[in-house]
């Protein structure tokens, strides 16, 4: 469960950074 949570958080951060870069 923790792994999945961490993975999801990483994806969110990546999307967030990508959106900020734009």
C-alpha positions in Angstrom: 0.0 0.0 0.0 2.8 2.4 0.9 4.6 1.7 -2.3 1.5 2.4 -4.4 0.9 5.6 -2.5 4.5 6.7 -3.1 4.2 5.9 -6.7 1.0 7.9 -7.1 2.6 10.8 -5.3 5.6 10.7 -7.6 3.2 10.8 -10.6 1.4 13.8 -9.2 4.6 15.6 -8.5 5.8 14.9 -12.1 2.5 16.2 -13.5 2.7 19.2 -11.2 6.2 20.1 -12.3 5.3 19.6 -15.9 2.3 21.9 -15.5 4.5 24.5 -13.8 7.1 24.3 -16.4 4.5 25.2 -19.0 
